[in-house]
Structures are given as structure tokens and as C-alpha cells.
Amino acid sequence: MADQQKIHPVSVPEPAQVAPLPKPTAPLVPRGSSRSENGDPERQQPAPPLKRSLTPYSPLKPPKKKRGCCVRCLCWSCCLFFLLIVLIGIAAAVVYLVFQPKLPKYSVDSMRITQFNLNTDTSLSATFNVNITARNPNKRIGIYYENGSHLSVWYKGTNLCEGKLPKFYQGHRNTTQLNVHLTGQTQNATNLLQLLSNDQQQGKIPLNIRVKVPVRIKLGKLKLMKWKFLLKCSLNVDNLSQDNVIRIRDNKCKVRFRF
């Protein structure tokens, strides 16, 4: 039998202590020599990259102002105003289709002068009687002629005399003849009489009759608000002699109304 091999512990000698190296009194890199590109790896470690946000920059928007009560009231007022215009237009269209309104027609039939003479103070006194025919051609509309009318006779920008229409009601398809009395006085009328004499020799004296009369329109049984008729008649007469027959050569009347 083979002898068993014995293992004896072997003591390992401790390593000899190495004395620390003395600190260098001179720089490791001599002067004039170039340093390494990387430098000291312990002192010149690269700084970590800055983290940039991927969200794009947008300026802060000012907060939206809330609509106040004034803006809402203005919007509602505009809507109501346009709605009112639409309703008025619809009502006007219905009235026009149902009643088919037409303007009245007027004509100057005759004229008589009871006074037309020059006074001692060179003023002119005139008194006219004018017959006017008013026609209402409407089938379903009546006309109320109210107080406050004014009628005047003009010659070349000079008001000779004035008066007013009577108050009356004119029914459907009615023709009414009106006799209007007018009086007036013109100061410093010497030159005016000279112009009249020249026109009278030619047998054509231009006159203008202007009428303003407030009226109310009656639609069926409904009486509307007060309007105003404006009438202008242009006519030519042969003379303006006192107590003489005056012949109207031609006349044309235009009427319009306003509120």
C-alpha cells in the first residue's frame, strides 16, 4: 500500500512594505512641453449633455375676456331690429296686395281774382278764389283731411296770397270739389307789377300753387297715423286782372307724401 502523501502548511512571507514615494516638487509636465489633448481624465470629465424639451415654445396668450352684458344686449337688440324690419316689410306687402293703394289726384279747375291792385305805399293786395278738384281712386281706402293745411300761390318766387283747405273726409272712389279763399299782401311790388305786365302782354303768366295738408288714411275700419300730403301745381294763365275771367291754359299737379 502506497504511503499516504502528507500535506504540510507552508507559511507565505508577507510582502515587504513599500515606502511612499515623495511628492514631486516640480510639475509632472515640464514647462514648454505640450499637454495631452484629453488632459487629466480625472479633472476634465465631459459635462453631461443638457436635456432639451421637445415641446416647441409658444408665447403665452392673454386670457380671453368674457362677454359682458352690454355685448349680449347689443346682439339681442340688433336681432330684434332686423326682425322688426322683416315684419314691417311683410305687413306692407300684405297691405299693398289687399288694398292696392293709389295716390289721390288733384287739378286746378278755375281761378277768380276779386282784388289785385297796387296801394299808395307800393304794396300789392291780392284776393284769389281757386277751385280745386280732389279725386280718391282707391276702392278700400278713405282719406281724412285734417286741420293745419296751408295753400299758397307763387309768381316767380314771390308769395302772392295764401289760405287753407277745409277739414273733410273723402270716401272710396270719391271726387270732391273745393273752393279755397286766399288773401295776401306783397311789399315793394312795383318791379313785380312790371314783370306781370310783360308776361300778360304775351298772354302767359306762370303760377305755382303749393299745398301742404295733414291726412289720415283709413284702411277698412283701421285709421292709421297722420301723414302729410305735399301738392305742387304748375299752371299758366292768360291774365291776373281784377274782376276778369281768367283762363287757365294748362296745369299739372304732382303729389307726394311724407311722415
C-alpha positions as CSV (number, residue, x, y, z in Angstrom):
1,M,0.0,0.0,0.0
2,A,1.4,3.2,-1.1
3,D,2.4,5.7,1.5
4,Q,-0.1,8.4,2.1
5,Q,1.2,11.8,1.0
6,K,1.3,14.3,3.7
7,I,0.5,18.0,3.2
8,H,2.2,20.4,5.4
9,P,1.1,24.1,5.7
10,V,3.6,26.5,4.1
11,S,3.8,29.9,5.6
12,V,3.8,32.6,2.9
13,P,6.1,35.5,3.7
14,E,4.3,38.9,4.0
15,P,5.1,41.3,1.3
16,A,7.5,43.9,2.2
17,Q,6.0,47.3,2.8
18,V,6.9,49.8,0.2
19,A,7.7,53.2,1.3
20,P,5.5,56.0,-0.2
21,L,7.1,58.0,-3.0
22,P,8.0,61.5,-2.1
23,K,5.7,64.3,-3.6
24,P,7.2,65.8,-6.7
25,T,8.5,69.3,-6.2
26,A,8.2,70.1,-9.9
27,P,5.3,69.7,-12.3
28,L,4.9,66.3,-13.9
29,V,4.8,68.0,-17.3
30,P,7.8,70.1,-17.8
31,R,7.4,73.7,-19.0
32,G,7.3,74.3,-22.7
33,S,6.0,70.8,-23.4
34,S,2.5,70.3,-24.8
35,R,-0.2,68.7,-22.8
36,S,-2.2,65.8,-23.8
37,E,-5.3,66.6,-25.9
38,N,-7.5,64.9,-23.4
39,G,-5.8,66.4,-20.4
40,D,-6.3,64.9,-17.0
41,P,-9.0,62.3,-17.3
42,E,-10.0,62.8,-13.6
43,R,-10.2,66.6,-13.8
44,Q,-11.6,67.1,-17.4
45,Q,-14.5,64.8,-17.5
46,P,-17.1,65.8,-20.1
47,A,-20.1,67.6,-18.7
48,P,-23.4,65.7,-19.1
49,P,-25.4,67.0,-22.1
50,L,-28.2,69.4,-21.3
51,K,-31.7,67.9,-21.6
52,R,-33.8,70.0,-24.0
53,S,-37.5,69.9,-24.0
54,L,-39.1,68.7,-27.3
55,T,-42.1,70.9,-26.7
56,P,-42.0,73.9,-29.1
57,Y,-42.0,77.3,-27.4
58,S,-45.2,79.3,-27.8
59,P,-45.8,82.7,-26.2
60,L,-48.4,82.9,-23.6
61,K,-51.8,84.1,-24.9
62,P,-53.7,86.6,-22.9
63,P,-56.7,85.2,-21.2
64,K,-59.9,85.7,-23.2
65,K,-62.3,88.3,-21.8
66,K,-65.7,87.2,-21.1
67,R,-68.5,88.8,-23.0
68,G,-70.3,91.3,-20.8
69,C,-74.0,92.0,-20.6
70,C,-73.6,95.1,-22.9
71,V,-72.4,92.9,-25.8
72,R,-75.3,90.5,-25.3
73,C,-77.8,93.2,-25.1
74,L,-76.4,94.7,-28.3
75,C,-76.6,91.4,-30.1
76,W,-80.2,90.9,-29.0
77,S,-81.1,94.5,-30.0
78,C,-79.7,94.0,-33.5
79,C,-81.6,90.7,-33.9
80,L,-84.9,92.3,-32.7
81,F,-84.3,95.3,-35.0
82,F,-83.8,93.1,-38.1
83,L,-86.8,91.0,-37.1
84,L,-88.9,94.2,-36.8
85,I,-87.9,95.3,-40.3
86,V,-88.8,91.9,-41.7
87,L,-92.3,92.1,-40.0
88,I,-92.9,95.6,-41.3
89,G,-91.9,94.5,-44.8
90,I,-94.3,91.6,-44.6
91,A,-97.1,93.8,-43.3
92,A,-96.5,96.4,-46.0
93,A,-96.6,93.7,-48.7
94,V,-99.9,92.3,-47.3
95,V,-101.5,95.8,-47.2
96,Y,-100.3,96.5,-50.8
97,L,-101.7,93.3,-52.1
98,V,-105.0,93.5,-50.3
99,F,-105.8,97.3,-50.6
100,Q,-103.7,98.2,-53.6
101,P,-103.2,101.9,-52.5
102,K,-103.1,104.7,-55.1
103,L,-102.2,108.3,-54.6
104,P,-105.0,110.8,-54.9
105,K,-105.2,113.1,-57.9
106,Y,-105.7,116.9,-58.0
107,S,-106.4,119.5,-60.6
108,V,-107.0,123.3,-60.6
109,D,-110.2,123.9,-62.5
110,S,-110.8,127.7,-62.3
111,M,-109.5,130.8,-60.7
112,R,-111.1,134.2,-59.9
113,I,-109.5,137.4,-58.7
114,T,-111.6,139.7,-56.6
115,Q,-108.7,142.1,-55.6
116,F,-105.4,142.8,-57.3
117,N,-104.2,146.4,-57.1
118,L,-101.3,148.5,-56.1
119,N,-101.6,150.5,-52.9
120,T,-100.2,154.0,-52.3
121,D,-97.3,152.5,-50.3
122,T,-96.3,150.4,-53.4
123,S,-97.7,147.2,-51.7
124,L,-99.8,144.8,-53.7
125,S,-103.0,143.4,-52.2
126,A,-104.4,140.2,-53.8
127,T,-107.5,138.1,-53.2
128,F,-108.0,134.8,-55.1
129,N,-110.7,132.2,-55.2
130,V,-109.3,128.9,-56.5
131,N,-111.4,125.8,-57.4
132,I,-109.5,122.5,-56.8
133,T,-110.8,119.0,-57.6
134,A,-109.6,116.2,-55.4
135,R,-110.1,112.6,-56.6
136,N,-109.7,109.4,-54.5
137,P,-109.2,106.5,-56.8
138,N,-109.0,103.8,-54.1
139,K,-111.6,101.1,-53.7
140,R,-110.9,100.3,-50.0
141,I,-109.1,103.4,-48.7
142,G,-110.6,106.6,-47.3
143,I,-108.8,109.9,-46.6
144,Y,-109.3,112.2,-43.7
145,Y,-108.2,115.8,-44.4
146,E,-107.2,117.2,-41.0
147,N,-106.7,120.8,-39.7
148,G,-103.5,122.6,-40.3
149,S,-103.3,122.7,-44.1
150,H,-101.6,125.5,-46.0
151,L,-102.2,126.7,-49.6
152,S,-100.2,129.4,-51.3
153,V,-100.0,131.0,-54.8
154,W,-96.5,132.0,-56.1
155,Y,-95.3,134.1,-59.0
156,K,-91.6,133.9,-59.9
157,G,-90.6,133.3,-56.2
158,T,-93.0,135.8,-54.7
159,N,-95.9,134.7,-52.5
160,L,-99.0,136.5,-53.7
161,C,-101.6,135.1,-51.4
162,E,-102.3,132.1,-49.1
163,G,-105.1,130.2,-47.4
164,K,-106.1,126.7,-46.2
165,L,-108.2,123.7,-47.2
166,P,-111.3,122.7,-45.3
167,K,-111.4,119.7,-43.0
168,F,-113.4,116.8,-44.5
169,Y,-113.5,113.1,-45.1
170,Q,-113.2,111.7,-48.7
171,G,-114.6,108.2,-49.1
172,H,-113.8,105.4,-51.6
173,R,-113.7,106.4,-55.3
174,N,-114.9,109.9,-54.4
175,T,-114.5,113.2,-56.2
176,T,-114.7,116.4,-54.2
177,Q,-114.6,120.0,-55.4
178,L,-113.0,122.5,-53.1
179,N,-113.3,126.3,-53.2
180,V,-110.4,127.9,-51.4
181,H,-110.2,131.6,-50.5
182,L,-106.7,133.1,-50.5
183,T,-105.5,136.6,-49.5
184,G,-102.1,138.3,-49.3
185,Q,-100.1,141.4,-49.5
186,T,-96.7,141.9,-51.1
187,Q,-94.4,144.8,-50.1
188,N,-92.5,146.9,-52.7
189,A,-94.4,145.4,-55.6
190,T,-93.5,148.0,-58.3
191,N,-91.0,145.7,-60.1
192,L,-93.3,142.7,-59.7
193,L,-96.1,144.5,-61.5
194,Q,-93.8,145.4,-64.3
195,L,-92.9,141.7,-64.8
196,L,-96.6,140.8,-64.6
197,S,-97.4,143.4,-67.3
198,N,-94.7,142.0,-69.6
199,D,-96.0,138.4,-69.2
200,Q,-99.6,139.5,-69.6
201,Q,-98.8,141.1,-73.0
202,Q,-97.6,137.7,-74.1
203,G,-100.7,136.0,-72.7
204,K,-98.8,133.5,-70.5
205,I,-98.3,134.1,-66.8
206,P,-96.7,131.2,-64.9
207,L,-98.1,130.5,-61.4
208,N,-97.3,127.8,-58.8
209,I,-99.8,126.6,-56.2
210,R,-98.3,124.7,-53.3
211,V,-100.4,122.8,-50.8
212,K,-99.4,121.1,-47.5
213,V,-102.2,119.2,-45.8
214,P,-102.1,116.6,-43.0
215,V,-104.2,113.5,-43.7
216,R,-105.1,110.2,-42.0
217,I,-105.5,107.0,-44.1
218,K,-108.4,104.7,-43.3
219,L,-107.8,101.0,-44.2
220,G,-111.2,99.3,-43.8
221,K,-112.1,100.2,-40.2
222,L,-108.5,100.9,-39.2
223,K,-107.4,104.6,-39.0
224,L,-103.7,105.0,-39.5
225,M,-101.2,107.5,-38.2
226,K,-101.1,111.1,-39.5
227,W,-99.2,111.7,-42.8
228,K,-98.7,114.9,-44.8
229,F,-99.6,115.3,-48.5
230,L,-97.4,117.7,-50.5
231,L,-99.0,119.0,-53.6
232,K,-97.5,121.3,-56.2
233,C,-99.4,122.5,-59.2
234,S,-97.8,124.4,-62.1
235,L,-100.2,126.4,-64.3
236,N,-100.2,129.2,-66.9
237,V,-103.0,131.8,-67.0
238,D,-103.7,134.5,-69.6
239,N,-104.1,137.4,-67.1
240,L,-104.4,138.5,-63.5
241,S,-106.8,141.3,-63.9
242,Q,-109.3,142.1,-61.2
243,D,-112.9,141.0,-61.8
244,N,-112.0,139.5,-65.1
245,V,-112.4,135.9,-66.4
246,I,-109.1,134.1,-66.0
247,R,-108.4,131.3,-68.5
248,I,-106.1,128.5,-67.3
249,R,-104.1,127.4,-70.3
250,D,-102.6,124.3,-68.7
251,N,-101.9,122.9,-65.3
252,K,-100.0,119.9,-64.0
253,C,-100.2,118.7,-60.3
254,K,-97.8,116.4,-58.6
255,V,-98.4,114.9,-55.1
256,R,-96.2,113.1,-52.7
257,F,-96.4,112.2,-49.0
258,R,-94.2,112.0,-46.0
259,F,-94.5,111.1,-42.4
